[in-house]
Amino acid sequence: MKTACLSLLLITSCWALPFHQTGFLDFMMEDEPGSGTPPPPKEPELPEISGPKCPFRCQCQRRVIQCSDLGLKTIPDDIPEDSSLLDLQNNKITEIKEKDFKNLKGLQTLILVNNKITTIHPKALTPLIKLERLYLSKNFLKEMPANMPKSLHELRIHDNEITKIKKASFQGMSQVIVMELGSNPLKGAGVEAGAFSDLKRVSYIRIADTNITEIPKGLPSSLSELHLDGNKITKVTAESLKGLRNLAKLGLSYNEISTVENGSLTNVPHLRELHLDNNALTAVPPGLPEHKYIQVVYLHANKIAVVGTGDFCPPGYNTKKAMYSGISLFSNPVPYWEVQPITFRCVFDRSAIQLGNYRKK
């Protein structure tokens, strides 16, 4: 029996085919139909990418379009419609045409500082229904742009050639908070009465370094800061400050003020800072002793010859809620050695008092 089995195994081995080495990839293709050679792998097809447009030479990222310092003479045509900030400062743009911003309904900030703009089409800003910040400083505009967006929060248009702020200039702009109008050649009154009547929320107005001769009439009651430095204002009247109950800082430095009318400071009961340096005052403004909140008074470089014991502080010690943190009186023709120490009894610290010698030029 064992001999028969051995013979059968020898016969089976003789019929077997010779051994053939199989490669690794051949095993993987054993179950594939057709030839044993696998087809070359296909490269994956990449989807077509169509990104947002960007004006030539500008930089675009996340709806912020920066086209500053490129020597542009006109507004680029291919500004992405979903832009939120457009920076065109430091170029050579001379004119804003009617359709320059026609598709930019979502724009929130427009920067056109330091160009050569002389003209803005009356309908150019109409499409910008969501614009909050408009910067037009350092151009050659002779009048305020027409039809500015009602959505504006901040308007800076200083250092142009505007000679008058008309009554209808800010019509319907009730959302404005900050307004910068300085360094324009405004003449006389400079601002028509009622020009600011629609500015219900404005807290900061600056009309410095112009030629206005009086404090503008009809200023908004919401104001907390008013800067009128570097003008030709000659006096402060009670009427000019009427209604400014929220005013905290009043800048009137570098004017020609010789008089502060009695009762003027009563109309600004929450005033903290009063800047009247570099004027022509001959006496300390009246009303300071009764004012409860004023803390800083700059009176240096005037013509004040006498400082009395009741010029700054009330008679008692407990009637003024806020102590002074700064009083400047240097460069006045007052003999400082004659000023009584009790004059500054309501000053927080004696280092807050700035006295000095008066020298005639």
C-alpha positions in Angstrom: 0.0 0.0 0.0 2.8 2.4 0.9 4.6 1.6 -2.4 1.5 2.5 -4.4 1.1 5.9 -2.8 4.7 6.8 -3.3 4.4 6.0 -7.0 1.3 8.2 -7.4 3.1 11.2 -5.9 6.1 10.8 -8.2 3.8 10.7 -11.3 2.0 13.9 -10.2 5.3 15.8 -9.8 6.4 14.9 -13.2 3.2 16.5 -14.7 3.7 19.9 -12.8 4.8 23.0 -14.7 8.2 24.6 -13.8 8.1 27.4 -11.1 7.7 31.0 -12.4 8.5 34.0 -10.1 5.5 36.4 -9.8 6.0 40.1 -9.1 4.1 42.1 -6.5 2.0 44.0 -9.0 1.2 40.8 -10.9 -0.6 39.5 -7.9 -2.7 42.7 -7.8 -3.7 42.3 -11.4 -4.5 38.6 -11.3 -8.2 39.2 -11.1 -8.2 42.0 -13.8 -9.5 41.0 -17.2 -7.3 41.4 -20.3 -3.5 41.6 -20.4 -1.4 41.3 -17.3 0.2 44.8 -17.8 -1.7 47.5 -15.7 -2.6 50.8 -17.5 -0.7 53.9 -16.4 -2.5 55.8 -13.6 -4.6 58.8 -14.6 -3.8 62.3 -13.2 -6.7 63.7 -11.1 -8.6 66.5 -12.8 -8.4 69.7 -10.8 -11.5 71.9 -10.6 -11.3 75.3 -12.2 -10.8 78.0 -9.7 -12.4 81.4 -10.4 -11.3 83.7 -7.7 -12.5 87.3 -7.1 -11.2 90.1 -9.4 -8.5 92.4 -8.2 -7.5 95.6 -9.9 -4.1 95.6 -11.6 -1.2 96.3 -9.2 -3.6 96.4 -6.2 -3.6 94.0 -3.3 -6.9 92.3 -2.4 -7.6 90.1 0.6 -10.8 89.4 2.4 -12.8 92.2 0.9 -10.0 94.7 1.6 -8.7 96.4 -1.6 -5.5 98.3 -1.2 -4.6 100.5 -4.2 -2.6 103.3 -2.5 0.7 104.8 -3.7 0.3 103.6 -7.3 0.1 106.9 -9.2 -3.5 106.2 -10.3 -5.3 109.0 -12.1 -8.7 107.4 -12.2 -10.8 104.9 -10.0 -10.1 101.3 -11.2 -12.9 99.6 -13.1 -12.7 96.1 -11.8 -13.1 96.6 -8.0 -14.8 93.5 -6.5 -18.4 94.1 -5.8 -18.2 92.6 -2.2 -15.4 95.0 -1.1 -15.8 96.4 2.4 -12.7 98.7 2.4 -11.2 100.5 -0.6 -7.9 102.3 0.0 -7.0 104.8 -2.8 -4.9 107.3 -0.8 -1.7 108.9 -2.1 -2.6 108.7 -5.8 -3.2 111.3 -8.5 -7.0 111.0 -8.9 -8.5 114.3 -10.0 -12.2 113.4 -10.4 -14.8 111.0 -9.0 -17.2 110.1 -11.8 -20.9 109.2 -11.6 -20.4 105.4 -12.0 -17.1 104.9 -10.3 -18.7 103.2 -7.3 -21.9 101.9 -8.9 -21.6 98.3 -7.8 -20.1 98.8 -4.3 -23.2 98.6 -2.3 -21.5 96.8 0.6 -18.5 99.2 0.9 -18.0 100.5 4.5 -14.7 102.5 4.3 -13.5 104.7 1.4 -10.1 106.3 1.7 -9.2 109.0 -0.8 -6.7 111.0 1.2 -3.9 112.9 -0.5 -5.1 112.9 -4.1 -5.8 115.8 -6.5 -9.6 115.6 -6.4 -11.4 118.7 -7.5 -14.8 117.3 -8.5 -17.1 114.7 -7.2 -20.2 114.0 -9.3 -23.5 114.7 -7.4 -24.5 111.0 -7.8 -21.1 109.4 -7.3 -21.6 108.5 -3.6 -25.3 107.5 -3.9 -24.7 103.8 -4.4 -22.7 103.5 -1.2 -25.7 102.8 1.0 -23.6 101.1 3.8 -20.6 103.5 3.8 -19.6 104.4 7.4 -16.2 106.1 7.0 -15.3 108.6 4.3 -11.8 110.1 4.2 -11.4 112.9 1.7 -8.6 114.9 3.4 -5.8 116.6 1.5 -7.5 117.2 -1.8 -8.6 120.3 -3.8 -12.4 120.2 -3.2 -14.0 123.7 -3.1 -17.3 122.5 -1.7 -18.8 119.7 0.3 -19.8 116.6 -1.7 -23.4 116.3 -2.6 -25.7 113.4 -1.5 -23.3 111.9 1.0 -24.5 108.5 2.4 -26.9 108.7 5.3 -25.1 105.8 6.8 -21.9 107.7 7.5 -20.4 107.5 11.0 -17.2 109.4 10.3 -16.3 112.1 7.8 -12.9 113.6 7.5 -12.5 116.3 4.8 -9.9 118.6 6.3 -7.2 120.3 4.3 -9.2 121.1 1.2 -10.3 124.4 -0.4 -13.8 124.6 1.0 -14.8 128.2 1.8 -18.3 127.7 3.3 -20.2 125.0 5.0 -23.8 125.4 3.7 -27.0 124.5 5.6 -27.8 121.5 3.5 -24.3 120.0 3.6 -25.2 117.3 6.1 -28.9 116.9 5.5 -30.2 113.6 6.8 -26.8 112.4 8.2 -28.1 111.5 11.6 -25.6 108.7 12.2 -22.4 110.8 12.1 -20.3 110.6 15.3 -16.9 112.2 14.2 -16.5 115.2 11.8 -13.2 116.7 10.8 -13.4 120.0 8.8 -10.2 121.8 9.8 -7.6 123.4 7.6 -10.1 124.7 5.1 -10.1 128.4 4.1 -13.5 129.1 5.7 -14.3 132.8 5.8 -16.2 135.0 8.3 -18.8 132.9 10.1 -17.7 130.0 7.8 -20.6 127.8 8.8 -24.2 128.7 8.0 -26.6 128.5 10.9 -28.4 125.2 11.0 -25.7 123.3 9.1 -25.3 120.8 11.9 -29.0 120.5 12.8 -29.4 116.9 11.5 -26.3 115.6 13.3 -28.2 114.1 16.3 -25.4 111.8 17.4 -22.2 113.6 16.7 -19.8 113.8 19.6 -16.6 115.2 18.0 -16.3 118.2 15.7 -13.0 119.8 14.7 -12.9 123.1 12.7 -9.3 124.2 13.5 -6.9 126.3 11.5 -9.4 128.2 9.3 -10.4 131.8 9.2 -13.7 131.7 11.1 -14.3 134.7 13.4 -16.9 133.3 15.7 -18.1 130.0 17.2 -20.5 128.3 14.8 -24.2 128.7 15.6 -26.5 125.8 16.2 -24.0 123.2 17.3 -25.5 119.8 18.3 -26.3 119.2 21.9 -24.7 115.7 21.6 -21.2 117.2 21.3 -18.6 116.1 23.9 -15.6 117.6 22.1 -15.3 120.8 20.1 -12.0 121.9 18.7 -11.8 125.4 17.2 -8.1 126.1 17.7 -6.1 128.2 15.3 -8.9 130.5 14.1 -9.7 134.2 14.3 -12.4 134.1 17.0 -12.5 137.3 19.1 -14.9 136.5 21.9 -16.9 133.7 23.6 -20.5 134.6 24.2 -23.1 132.8 26.3 -25.3 132.4 23.2 -22.5 130.6 21.3 -22.3 127.8 23.9 -26.1 127.6 24.5 -27.4 124.0 24.6 -24.0 122.3 24.8 -24.8 120.5 28.0 -22.8 117.4 27.2 -19.6 119.2 26.1 -16.6 117.9 28.0 -13.7 119.5 26.1 -13.5 122.9 24.4 -10.4 123.9 22.4 -10.1 127.6 21.6 -6.3 127.9 21.6 -4.5 130.2 19.2 -7.4 132.6 18.5 -7.8 136.3 19.1 -10.2 136.0 22.1 -10.1 139.0 24.5 -13.4 138.4 26.2 -15.3 135.4 27.7 -18.8 136.7 28.4 -20.2 136.2 31.9 -22.5 133.2 32.0 -20.8 131.4 29.1 -19.5 128.5 31.2 -23.0 128.0 32.8 -24.2 126.7 29.4 -21.5 123.9 29.5 -22.1 122.4 33.0 -20.2 119.2 32.3 -17.1 120.8 30.8 -13.8 119.1 32.0 -11.2 120.9 29.9 -11.0 124.5 28.7 -8.2 125.5 26.4 -7.8 129.3 26.0 -4.1 129.6 25.8 -2.4 131.9 23.2 -5.2 134.4 23.0 -5.6 138.0 24.1 -7.4 137.6 27.5 -6.7 140.3 30.1 -8.4 138.4 33.0 -9.3 134.9 34.1 -12.6 133.9 32.5 -15.6 134.4 34.9 -17.6 131.4 36.2 -14.8 129.1 37.0 -15.4 129.1 40.8 -19.0 128.0 40.4 -18.2 125.3 37.8 -18.4 121.9 39.5 -16.6 119.6 37.0 -13.9 121.6 35.3 -10.5 120.2 36.0 -8.1 121.6 33.3 -7.8 125.3 32.4 -5.0 126.4 30.0 -4.6 130.2 30.1 -0.9 130.6 29.3 0.4 133.1 26.7 -2.3 135.7 27.2 -2.4 139.2 28.7 -3.6 138.4 32.2 -2.1 140.9 34.6 -4.0 140.0 37.9 -5.0 136.7 39.5 -7.3 137.0 42.5 -8.0 134.5 45.3 -11.6 133.9 43.9 -10.8 133.4 40.3 -10.6 129.6 40.3 -12.1 128.3 43.5 -15.3 128.8 45.4 -15.2 130.5 48.8 -15.8 127.2 50.7 -13.9 123.9 50.4 -16.7 121.5 49.8 -18.7 123.1 47.0 -16.6 122.0 44.0 -17.0 118.3 43.1 -13.9 118.0 40.9 -10.5 119.2 42.0 -8.2 120.9 39.3 -5.6 118.7 37.8 -4.0 121.4 35.6 -3.9 125.2 35.6 -1.4 127.0 33.3 -0.7 130.7 33.7 2.9 131.1 32.4 3.7 133.7 29.8 1.3 136.2 31.2 2.2 139.7 32.6 1.1 138.8 36.1 3.6 139.2 39.0 3.5 135.6 40.1 5.1 136.3 43.5 2.0 138.3 44.4 -0.5 135.5 43.7 -1.7 134.2 47.1 -1.3 130.4 47.8 -5.0 130.3 48.8 -5.9 131.0 45.2 -5.3 127.4 44.3 -7.0 125.8 47.4 -9.1 123.5 45.1 -6.2 122.2 43.1 -5.4 118.5 43.5 -1.6 119.0 43.7 0.6 122.0 43.5 2.5 120.4 40.7 -0.6 120.9 38.6 -0.1 124.7 38.7 2.2 126.0 35.9 3.5 129.5 36.6 6.4 131.2 35.0 8.2 134.4 34.3 6.7 136.8 31.7 9.1 138.1 29.1 8.3 140.8 26.7 9.2 140.0 23.1 
